[in-house]
């Protein structure tokens, strides 16, 4: 990939966007309720939380608001971490949050450190299985991990959307296969549920579409950049056409 392309992606995915991927507060809180139900003994204790691939911090802020503990939020793009801390100060939870600029595959943290590991839409960067294996060693015994992951919901996905997603999500599979991977990697599943279409269309794609229009108007795009914008517009159109064929599944699991 030419060196300028990551810069253009970051230009499009400006830190000011509400979210950098599909998700919504209600789904975050539903997954969080599973943690609190299974760790009620920690309700009045300060816990340690790791938010992997936190981006600009939409879920991180909710964790800070609803849990008593410290959060280490990690991402590999400093402007996202800066925006996360700005939002944390606005929400009056900055004293609970610290940030770490790091690649999720090279986190320099001690093993068995965290009561809860969180990762919305980011663990697939490592590959779901690799991510599960890497994060397990960081969890305390009986610790819990909550992860949202893109999956197929139908056994024979439409060819148009399959061919579009295959280069960017080569390891994408179905819910049952991910559940089996969770078990194989030394966890047991506490809950799993599908994110609503609104977490894509309203929470993520609507602001992104506005941003793409803004970039086309204010930025002189070369052909490569125009092609990137076109691909993102195609992605949004394909989800509208084939919603129900794929989406994000939230998995909440406990270390065996």
N, C-alpha and C positions, 0 to 999 in steps of 0.2 A: 504494500500500500504506500503510495507516495506520501512523503512526510507532511504535506499540507492538509491531507484529508482529515486526520484526527483534529486538527485545529478548526476545520470548518464544521465538523460534527459538534465540537464544543461551542462554536459560535451559534449554531442553531439551537442546541440544548443549553440555552443560557441559564445560569443559576436562578434567575428570577422566575422561571416557570414554576407553576404550583407543584408539579410532579415531573419526574424524569422517566416514568414508566407507569403501566397500569396499576391501579390500587385505589383504595378509598378508606376513609377513617373507620367506617363501620366494620369492614373486613379486618382491619388491624385490631380493633377492639374485640372482635369475636375470637380471633386467634389468641389474643392476650388473655381473654377470660379462661381459656383452657389452661394456660399456665397458672393462673391464680387459683383455679379449682384444684389443681393437682399439687400445688405447693402452698396450701393455706397456712402451713406452719411458718412460712417466710413472710407472712403478711405484715408483721410488725418489725421485721428485720431489714437491714440494708442489704440489698442483693447486688451482684455484679452482672452487668449486661454488656454484650458485644453486639454491635450493629454492623454487619459486614456489607460493604457496598452501599453505604448509607445515602449517597448522592447529596441532595440539598436538604434532606432531613425530614420529609413529611411524616414518615412513621416514627422517626426518632423522637420528635416532639411529643407524639402521643404516648410513647413509652415513658418519657420523663414525667408527663402529667399524671400518669396512672400507676406508676410503680415507685416504691421507696427504695432508691438505690442509685448507683453510679453507672453511667453509660459510657463506654468507649466506642465512638463512631468512627469507622474507617472508610476511606475512599482514596482513589489514586489521582484525584483532581482537586487541587487546593481551593479554587474558587467555589466549589460545591461545599467544602468544609467551612469556608468563610461565611457562606450564606446560611448554612445550618446554624452556626453560632449566632448570627444576627437574629435568626428566627427564635433561637433558644432564649436570647436576651429579651426579645419582644414578649415571649410567652412566660417570662420569669422562671425559667428552669435551667438557666445557663450554669448554675452551680452544680447541677447533676451531670453535666455533659462535658466530656473531653474528646478531642479529635486526634486522629492519627492518619497522616498521609502515608499510605502504604498499598502495595499490591496485595490483594487478598490471598494470593498463593504464597506470600512471603511475610506473613504476620509474625513479628517478633514478640510474642507474648507467651507467658508460662502456661504449661499444660494444666488442665483441671482448675482453671481460674474462674470460670463463669457459671452462674446459675442459669442463665438464659442467653442463647444466641439467636439473633434475628437477622433475616436477610430477605427482603422483598424484591424479587425479580432480578437478583444479582448473582446468585450462586451458580447459575447456568454458565457464567463466564468461564468457570473452572470445569464445567461438566458436572451434572447433578451428582453422579456417584463420587467423583473426585472431591467435590465440595463436602459431601456428607462425611467422607473418610477424614478429610483434613480438619473439619470442625469438631469431630467427635473427641479428639484428644484434648481440645480446649475446654470442654464441658466438665464440670464437676460430676461425680457419680450421681446418677438420677437427675442430672441437669436436663433442661428442655431446649429444643431448637424449633423455631418456627420459620418456614421457608415458603415463598410462593414461586412456582415454577411453571413455565409455559408447557402445555400438553395438548395432545390430540384428544378430542372427545368422541370421535367416530373411528371405526376400524379401517375405513377406506377413505382417507381425506381427499377432497377434490384436488385434481391434478394441478390446477392453476395455482392454488394457494400452497400446495405441497412444494411445487417447484420453486416458488418464490421464497419460501422460508428455509428450504433445505440448506442453502449456502450459509445462512446466518445462524441457523439452529440445527446443526447436523446431527446432534444427539437427541433431538426432541422425540419423545415417545408418548405413551398413553398413561392414564392414571394408574392402572393396575401394575404396569411395569415399574413406575416410580415407587409404588407401595412395596413392591418386592425388593427394590434396591434399598429402601429404608431398612427393611428387615435384615437384608444381607449385610448391611454396614453396621449393625449392632445397635439398632434402635427398635422401639415399638411405637406404633402409631397411636396417638391419643385422639386425633381428630383430623379430618380433611374436608374441604368444601371448595366450591367453585366461586371465583370472584364474579360479581354480576357484570353484565355487558356495560353498565353505566360507568364502571371503574375504568373501562377503556374509552368509551365514547365521550363521556362528560368530563371525567377527572383528568384524562391524559390527552386524548386526541383533539378535543375542542381547543384547548390552549395551544397545542402544537400546531394545529392548522392555522391559527391566528399568527403564530410566530413564523411559519413558512411564508405566509402572505407578506408579512412585514419584511422578511429577508429579501424576497423577490423585489420589493419596492425600493428598499433602502441600500441594498448591496448589489454591486455590479458583479454578477456571477459569471464565471467562465463556464465552458461546456461541461466540465467535470462536476462543478458545483451544481449546475442546473440539473444534471442527471441525478445527483444525490437527492435534491429536493423532489424531483419527479418520482424517485423510488419510494420516498417517504409518503408522498401522496398516494402512490399505488398501494402501499401497505395499508393505509387507512381505508381506501376504497375496498380492498379485499376483505378486511375485517367486517365492514358493513355488509358485504355480499355473503360472506360465509360464517358469520357469527353463529356459534353453536357447534361448529366443526372443531374449533380450537379455542384456547383461552388460558387463563392462569388458574391453577389449583393451589390452594393454601394447605400445606402439610404441617401439622404440629406433632412432634415426636419426642420421646424420652430416651435418654441413653440407658441402655441395659446395664 
